[in-house]
Amino acid sequence: MGVRVLERFLPDEEATVLFGEDIAVALKAGDIVALKGDLGAGKTTLARSVIRALAGDPQLDVPSPTFTLVQSYDARIPVHHFDLYRLGSPDELEELGLAEAASGGIALVEWPERAGDMLSGAIRIGLHEQGEGRLVVVTGPEEAMVRLERSFLIRDFLNRAGELDARRAFLLGDASLRAYETITTSLGERRILMNAPERRDEPLLACGRPYSRIAHLGQSVAASVAMAKAIRGRGFAAYDIYAQDLPHGLLLAEHLGDVTFLDEGAPVAERYVEAARLLAELHRLDWPAELPVAEGLTHRLPPYDHEALGIEVSLLTDWYMPFMSGRAASVEERAAYVGCWETLFDRLDTAEHNLVLRDFHSPNIIWREEREGFDRLGLIDLQDAVRGPAAYDVASLALDARVTMPEELEQAVIKAYCAARAAQGAFDRAAFDEAYAICAAQRNSKLLGTFVRLEQRDHKPFYIRHLPRIRAYLRRAMRHPVLGELKALYEEAGFLKEDEA
């Protein structure tokens, strides 16, 4: 395979600043970026833009490190700006701490040619005069070039959408393959950029299919488009979509606001109760199985079937049990576990089924105080919606995985939902309570395995801190008699032990 080369033309300094943002959103810890060009070529301007974008501060003072040789910044990813123009010899790089800086952060290096061969593996950006502007030539390791190529693709998408001078800022990367950016238009309006390439090359399970397909996770942004259109079409506050590139998995969508569903990290009872009423209203409606995406293209709302529910709870035996017990589950343990869940899934088949958003909890609800009614609740992260037990999203909300829900608030959420459903007409509260308990146990069993997998496979250790909360939620759910057999199995395996204070 030949060396991958990317080229961009920068007509002026503003284009250089925007290019720096394109670079910044693609970088990750461990990257070394070598900036090469003659005096006045724009290396420092480019480095300054990258640093400001990483720091999230367009006014950050970023002086040239010509005399200090290195300047460090506390940013989304720690970034270190090196200027090697006055470097005596490549051996001095060790004293400057380049290797250490790059190991846990990002190193931007001007005059990299003075480092000899000590920057092998770096992303190399050459700036060359071309007319009144600069031609930028980028080369580097394959994995880094894939990231950069994706970032440049996003810039081209924004240009095609008419946002020629849009400013980009990394917003978040969630627990899946998706990433988000905040886009600020030339008029100062904010948008959300969803970067979600179609799922490909996932590891296959023993059955020969990847996890995401068995669990019916959204495979492309078409699912996001379909769900947003459907929910907005029914009068609820989902995001409007301004531009889309379905083949490349890109959406430019409405920014619903900045106020989280929490208040300084704590649950707000009023907001959770209102979200419960919103769920009741969603469940009053009938949602079609086929949802329009674009002309001639539809998205089918998949069923939350036994296979999907089962592959999710298998995460507990596959990941959580070895993590907690130091051993894999035995064949007998797995068989008992699967058999117990299959019986419970049979029970769910008789429960009320409706739209299930699947992750209906605080990270995916925007609170909009200035609005009225259900318009106060902005709904995001809709692409994994399925048709399944209506009680599932109530359990997701009332036992919020990201914040400790007091039992009184859990009960207030359930009470608000059930009262709203009863006001709509006939409502079987006993059947709901049983379905709620099963869904709560299923969801929190899945989350125990998911959070361990994120830590061990995906190197995201911050999810482990949620485990004590999830275990407490499981203990609550297990009070329902329908879960008696499962509770006995979990107690024998030590899954329900109280966490030490």
N, C-alpha and C positions, 0 to 999 in steps of 0.2 A: 504494500500500500504506500502511495506517495505521500509526501508531507502536505498536510492540509494548510492552505493559505487563505486568509480572509482579508479583503481589501475594502476600505471605506474612504470616500472623499469628504474632507471637511473644508467647506468654503470659507469659514471665518471662525472667530473665537467662540461665538455662541454655539456653533456646531461642535466645537471641541468640548465645550462644557457638557452638552447633551451626550456626546460620545463617552465621556467619563462616567456618566450615570449608567449608560449601557454596559460599560465594563463592570461597574461597582455591583450591580444587581446579580451579575454572573459569578462573582468571586466567592470563594469559600476559604476557610482556615487552611493554611498550608500552601497557598498560592504565592509564588514569587512572580512579580511582573517587572520585566526589564524594559525600560523606556529608552529608546535610542534615537538620536537625532542631533543635528548640528546645533550650535548656539542659536537661540531664537526660534527653534523649530516648534516649540509649544509643549515641551516635556513637562515643565513645571505647571503650566496651565492645566494639562491633562491630569497630572497627579493631584493637583489641588481639587479638581472636580470629583475625582474618585474618592478622595478622603472626605470631602464634604457630604457626598452622597452616603458613604458608609456611616458617617456620624449623624446623618439626618439633620444637618445644620448648614444651609446654603450660605450663611454669613460667617462661618467658622474661620478664624484667622489661621492661615496655613502659610507660614513663611518658608522660603527656600532653605533647606538644610545645608547650603554650600559650606558654611564654616563649622557647623556642629556635626556635620556628616550624617547624622540621623536624628529624626524627630518622630516621637510616638504619639498616638492619639487613641483615646478611649472611645471606641465606636461599636456599632452592632457586632462587628468582628474587629478585634484590636488591629490597628494598621500602623505600619512603621515605614517612614519615608526616608530613604537613603539617597545621598548624593555623593558619588564616588569620585568626583572631579579632582579632589585634592588627596585622594588615596595614594599612599606611597607605594604599596605593593599589595597583591591579592592576599598575602598572609595576614594583613591587618583586618580582614573581614571577620575573622574569628574573634578578635578583640572587640569589634563593633557589635557582635552578637547577632549577625544576620541569620544564622541557622536557627538559633533559639527563637528569634522574633518570628520567623516564618513557621516554626513548628506549631505555634498556637494562634497564629494570626496571619496577616497578609503583609508582605514586604513589597513596596514599590521602590524600584532601584533606577535612578538616573545615572548615566554614564556607565552602563554595565560592562562595557568593553574593558574597563580597568580591573575587572574581577577575574580576568583570565578565564579558565574553564570551570570556575567554582559556581556558576549559575546554570549548570546543566539541568534540564527539566523545567526551566522557567518559561512563562508565557512571554513572548518577545513581541514588542510593539515598536515598529519603526515608523518615524514621521519624516516624510520627504516633501520638499517643496514641489508644488505642481500649480503653475499659474499663480493666481492670487491666494490659493489655499494650500492644503496639505493632503497628500495621499498617505493613508495609514495602512501599513501592512502588518498583519498579525499572524504569528505562527506559535506553535506550542504543542504540549502533549495532547494526545487524541481526546482524552476525557475532558480536559479544559476547553479544547476547541469546540467540542459539542455544546458545552454550556454557553460559550461566547456566540456561537452561531445561532443558538436559540434566542439569545438576547437581541442580536441584530435582527432576527426575524420579527421579534416583537416590535422593534422600532419601525420596521417597514410596515407592519400591520397598523400601527398608530398613524403613520403618514398616510396610508391609504384611507384611513377613517377620517381624514381631514384634520388630525391633530399634529400639525407639522412641527410645532415647537413645544410639544408636551414634555413636562418634567416627570421623571420616574423616581419612585422611592420604594424600596422593599417594604412590604407590609408584614407578611408572614408566610411561612411554609408550614402546612399543617401535618397531621400524622400520616397523611397519604402522599401521593405523588404530586399533589396540587401545590401551587405557590401563587401568591397574590401580591400585587403592587398597588400603591396609590398613585394615580395619574392626575397631575394638575395641568389643566389646559391653559392656553395662552390668555384666556379670559379669567383665569383664576378659579374656574370650576373644577371640582374634584370628581374623579371617576375611580372605579375599581377595575383593575386588569386581572382576569383569571387566566393563569397559565397552567393548562391541564392537558398535556399530550395524551393521546389515546394509550391505554394500557397495552403494553407489548412486552414480550420477552420475560414474562413473570415465570418464576419457578413452578414447575408442574408438581402437583401432589400425586400420591400413589394411584389415584383414579385417572390420571392423565390429563387433568384440567387444572387451571390455576385457581387459587383461593377466591380471587375477586369475581370470577364468573360463577362459581358455585354459590357465593354469598349474594349474588346479584348487585354488586356495586356498580355504580355508573361507569361505563367504559369510555365515554367521551363527553365533551361539553354539550352534545346534543341533549343529554338528559337534563342538564342545568337549564338550557333554553326552554325545553318543553315544560319543566316544572314551574319555572318563573312565569312563563306565559299563562299556564293554567291557573296558578294561584292569583296572579294579578287579574286575570279575567273574571275571577269570582269575587273581586273587590278587596282582596287582602294585600298587605304591603310586602310584596316581593320586589326584587330589583328589576328595573327596566333594562333592556339590552340595547345599546347604541350601535354596536358593530360586532360582527362575529366572523371567525375564520374556523369553520368546523373541521376541515381536514387537518389543520395544525393545532387545534385545541386551544383557541384563543377567544376570549370574550372581553369586550369593553362594556362595563355595566354601571348602573346607577350606584352612587355612594349613598347608602341609607342613613349614615350618621356615625358619630363617634362614641355616644354614650353606651356603655356596656350595660348588660342586664343586671349587673351587680352594683353595689355601692362600696367602694374601697375594698373590694374582694368579698363582701358579705352579701348573702341573699336578701332581697327586698321583698317582703311578703306580698305587697300590693302587686308587684310586677309578676310574680309567679302565679298568683291567683288569676290575674287577667289573662296570662298565657294559658291557663287551664280552661278558661271560658272560650278563648280562641280555639283551642283544640275541640271543644264541644261543638263549636260552630262549624269547623272543618268537617267534623264527623256527622253533622246534620245533612251534609251534601253528599251526592253520589258522584264519584270521580271515575271518568271513563278509563278503560284500559289503554286506549290509543290516544296519545296526546300530540298535537301538531308541533313541529319544530320549524320547518320552513316549507316552502311550496314543494309538494311531492315527497316530503320526508316527515315521518312520525316517530315517536318514541313510545314503546310499549311499557307500561307500568308493570314490572315483574311481580310475581307472587312471593311473599315471604313464606316459602314452603318448608317442609321438613328438612330438605337438604340444606337450604340456606341457614335455617336456625341451628341445625346440627353441626355444620362446619364451623359456625361461630363458637359454640360451646366446646368444641374439640380443642380450642386454643387453651382451655384450662388444663387438660391432660397433657397437651403437647408442650406447653411452655411454663405454665404456673406451677404445676406439680413438681417437675424436675427442679425448678428454682427454689421451691420451699422445702422439698423433701430430699433433694440431692440424688434422686433416682427417677428413672422413667416409670410410667404407669405400666403395670403388668397386663398381659392379655386379658386376664380375668377381671381386673379392675376396669379396663376400658369397656369390656362387654357389659358389665353391670351398669356403668355410667351411661353408655349409649342406650341400653334398654330402658333405663329409668327416664331418660329424656324423651325417648320415642313415645312412651306412655303419656307424658305431659304434653307433647306436641299433638297427640290425638285429641287431648282435651281442648287444646287451643283451636282445633278445627271446628269445634262447635260454638266457639265464641264469636262475637260480632267482629266482622272484618270491614276495614275501610282504609283510607289513605294513612300510611305510616311514613313520616319523614325520617325516622330512624335515629337521628341525633338531635332531638328537640330539647336542647338544654342551653345554659347561659352563653357559651361561646357563639351560638348561632342565632341569637336574638338580639336585635338592636333596640334600645329603649328610646323613644322619641316623645318626650314629655310635652312638647308643644303641639302635638297632634291630638286627635280625639278618637275615642273608641278603639277598635282593633288596629286602626292606622298607627297607633303608638308602638305597635310591635312589628319591627322590620325583620323579615325572615330571610336568612341566607343559608348557604350550604345545603342545597335542596336535591343534589344530583343522585343521591343514593336512596331516594324515596321508593317505596314498594307498596303493595297492597297486602295487608296482614291484620293481625289482631289490633283492634282500635285501642286497647288498653296499653299497647307498647309505648306510645309516645307520652302517655300520662306517667308511666313509670320512669321514662327517660327524664322528664321534667321534675317530678316529685323527688327523685333520687339522683339529683344532678351530680354527675361524675366529677366535675371540676370544683365543686364547692360543698362544704359540709351543710347538709340540710337537716335542721332540727326535726325531730319526729312530729312536733306540733305543726310545722310548716308543711311537711309531707302530707299530713292528714288534711290540712286546709286546702291544699291543691286538689286532693282527691274529692273532698267535699264540694268544692266549687265546680269541678268538672261534672260530677254526678248530679248536682242540683240543676245545672244548665241542661244536661241531657234529659233529665226527668221532666223539665219544663217543656221540652220539645215533643214529648209524647211518651209512649210505653218504654220503660227502661228497666232492665233486669239487673238490679244492684248486686245480687248474689253471684250471678254469672260474671259480672264485671270484676268483682273482688277476686274471684278465682283466677280469671285471666290476668289481672294485674299482678298477682303474686307470682304466677308462672313467668310472665314477661320480665318482672323485676329480677327474678332468679336467673333467667336466661341472659339478660343484658349484663348483669354484674358478674356472672361467671365468665362471659365473653371478655369483659373488661379486665379481669384479673389476668387472663392470658394475653390480651392485647398489650397491656402496659409492660408486661415482662418481655414480650417479643420486641417491643419498641426499644427497650433498654438493651437487650442482648443481641438482637439481629441488626437493628437500625441505629444503635449507638446513641440513643436519646434517653439518658438516665433520669431526666427530670420527671418522667411519668411514674417512676417507682414510688414517689412520695404519695401518690393517690391510693396505694394499696390498702392501708388501714381503713380509709373511708369506705372503699368498695366492700371490704369484708364486713364492716358494720351494716351496710345496706343489705348484704346477703342475709345476715342474722335476722334483720327485720322481716325480710320477705319470707323466710323459712317458718314464720309463726303460723302461716296458713296451713290447715290440715292437708290440703291437696299436695303439699310438698313434703309430707312426712317421710316417705321412702327416700327422697333425695336428701333430706336433712340428715337422716341416719347415715347415709353414704358419705356425706361431707364431714360429719362429725368423726366418723371412723378414720377418714383421711387427714383430719386435723385442719380442715379448711375454715372452720367457723370459730377457731379459738379467739378469745378476747385479746386485743393488742394491749401491751403494757402501756400505762400512762406515761 
